[in-house]
Amino acid sequence: MKTTPEFLPRATAQELGWAQVWAQCRPVSVAGQAFRRDVLGRPYRPGDEAAWREAVEDLRAVRAAAEADGTLAERLCQALAEVPDIEAMLRLLQQGAALRQVDFFELKKMLWHGREIERALGAGGLSFSWWRTLDWERLLRLLNPEEELVPAFALSEAADGELARLRGELSRIEGRIAARKKEQHDSLRTRYGRAPGRDGLYVWERGEAAREVAAEDAELELVLKNRYETVFRVVDQADVTAMRARRKDLLTEIEEREVAVLAEMAVCLVQEVPDLHEARTALARLDWTLAKVELARAWGGSLPEWVTDQPWRVAGSWHPAAREAVEARGGVYTTLDLELQPGVGLITGPNMGGKTVALKTFGLLQALAQYAMPVPATVFHFQPVERIGMSAGDGQSLEGGLSSFGAEMSRLVALLTERGRALLLLDEVARTTNPQEGEALAVALASWLCETEHTAWIASHFPQVTRVPGVQQYRVAGLRGEMLERWEGEGGGAGDVLARLQAAFDYRVIPSDRQEVQRQAVRLARCLGLPEDLVERAERVLRERE
């Protein structure tokens, strides 16, 4: 039996910053949070287009309704936050297990707020194919037979005559006990000038004459006597003792009857389990959809578009973590714009020019899109893939005994041999070995990938990769000459390096028809403060090679 390939392997998710982005989409209900966990294992893959479009259209409809009614999303979220997860109770019902009153309370709470949510959806003009409309009134009446519906749950005497009789007798006995105790305490007050304390005790200090009288009183029982005080307990009269015994029996009978009534109610609800389960899932899915709406609002993002015979198209996109970091230091973030045909793309450019961020942004957009989530972009058209894989960083493993090159090759083996059409993001492949062999491997990899079903975007500094037939070429626009010259003229290395880089770099990714790689590393090293005589030596080496 063939297994489905892992859509987003852990190492790739870590490279993309997936956990931080996924954490920003937070349902408010317990069931919604469980739905979110389940969704993580079920991305929309090739063949799931109809289900994907339904999810995106639901998101679009809720977003439009929330924009039309500024309080709708807030009201729905407030109600959803009150909805308990009844999944465990439904399992108990199916198994015929005993239920507690708290289980019925949670069920009633779910029904109460579910009805409220359905009314809000109707008022907002929203309807979904997966929404499960229940006979809310009838189900609430099963738990609330009194005329007035209330959100709380208590076993109603109206639902069971025997329970009503037992509770009525208990109430009467407790009333008679209270009345007889009051009579007794009033009588004792008359005799001793004060009533016993709330604990039913009389305490007399040494020397008080009442101690001797109390010792002969049949209604008082000595419980403590020492050199300082004497303590007596008020003894129940015979009829009170009998009523207390009956009260104890009644409490046992009431408890047994309540268990029986709960069991009868559970039997009535067993046939409702399938519908209740669908309603619980629908409420959770609505919560997940609202969480995506909130994420889209927070980002100011857009909804992706699934395409089949068209290229990937990206406009105005950003990586949330990278953008936050740039703007936190006062920089202006450069968004990614790109059109990539299925096949192999190559991005070249100077170090620190944003190639890795471009790869990660592209991969993040793809992952979000295949979960039918909003994307941080103004436009994102994508073709679905079976899996996403990224190789970046040196990955040196001390525990595994692998060098940087060994670790990189191990990652590539896993990415290239796994089944299923993939989107592969390969950052500076084979840079961890000697340049001649590394370039040969990078050229061979690009050529080999052109003959597969995969789509890959490769970042590289190797010039020969630009000459591979069929590779779509892009480059980072690079360092702005005038800014670089000004920086060099100032001697480099001083001040806020990141701010200077931000000003000197043009981070746009643009199409390229050059079969060469930009050479700006030595100039950049000078600007970053490398000793001038060292930089001059590097420049001489380059001239000699040319």
Secondary structure as UniProt FT lines:
FT   HELIX           10..16
FT   HELIX           18..22
FT   TURN            23..24
FT   HELIX           30..40
FT   TURN            46..47
FT   HELIX           49..68
FT   TURN            70..71
FT   HELIX           72..81
FT   HELIX           87..95
FT   HELIX           101..123
FT   TURN            124..125
FT   TURN            129..130
FT   HELIX           136..143
FT   HELIX           157..159
FT   HELIX           161..192
FT   TURN            198..199
FT   STRAND          201..205
FT   TURN            206..207
FT   HELIX           210..215
FT   TURN            218..219
FT   STRAND          220..225
FT   STRAND          229..234
FT   HELIX           238..270
FT   TURN            271..272
FT   HELIX           273..299
FT   STRAND          305..306
FT   STRAND          312..317
FT   HELIX           320..328
FT   TURN            329..330
FT   STRAND          336..340
FT   STRAND          344..348
FT   TURN            351..352
FT   HELIX           355..369
FT   TURN            370..372
FT   STRAND          379..382
FT   STRAND          387..391
FT   TURN            398..401
FT   HELIX           404..417
FT   STRAND          422..427
FT   TURN            429..432
FT   HELIX           435..450
FT   STRAND          455..459
FT   HELIX           463..467
FT   TURN            469..470
FT   STRAND          472..479
FT   HELIX           481..489
FT   TURN            490..491
FT   HELIX           497..504
FT   STRAND          505..511
FT   HELIX           521..527
FT   TURN            528..529
FT   HELIX           532..545
//
